Amino acid sequence: MSSKQLHTMEDWKQILELSHEKPVLVFKHSTSCSVSAGAIEEWTRWHEGSKGEGVETALVRVIEERSVSNVIAEELGVKHASPQAILIRNGKAEWNTSHWNITETALSENAR
């Protein structure tokens, strides 16, 4: 299972559309933040453990793709945080968490 990297607005629109077919978990990652480095380790453990089966996953790097990250926050009505995990179903944010709350356990329990 691999995550789709969101580089463009078109990538984001495709993921948002996909959320009408299956849940999508978006991970907002800061490549310069130590908290985000820890959170992406939790995300990776969850992801590699196939605990996200049935859930599409996408990753956006908030510094490199700032405009995409900003549009995600705006369109979903979820205040931006980094790191942040957002579960999207039917084009709407259903669950989100950020910072130290992004754990393998939290993802397993909520990203379904």
Steps between C-alpha positions, in 0.01 A plus 500: 500500500643837405386855564427740221713813527302818451711742296231691307143622533405232247645231732289642784182508288552134404538400866194701600296328225634160607365565851149448357596139419713415804639681804824693449749579774714804422821555693640854507873479563756769571844393381664744743316416824615247759143438618402423142796263469364302794147507364607372158670206675164416663322547165754273328463224763122516463524512122750214466305286744209501249280648768377744241354230279192637327617857552683696232790707631655823380794707617554873458824671599380827650812705422563377147130491401370784717226604255359146494516479879318833533223395260448175694449699822270748328285251309461261793454769763773347715744746655849429369744322726821318430532214537134418448294199399157555343252226413279602208179324405260624232698820456479599868744481789369230731786487750831678551780518748839663518841511661567241774148360464600338170579150620479158343220420746300816425529438126393135543197598706382793287616453142247247378 
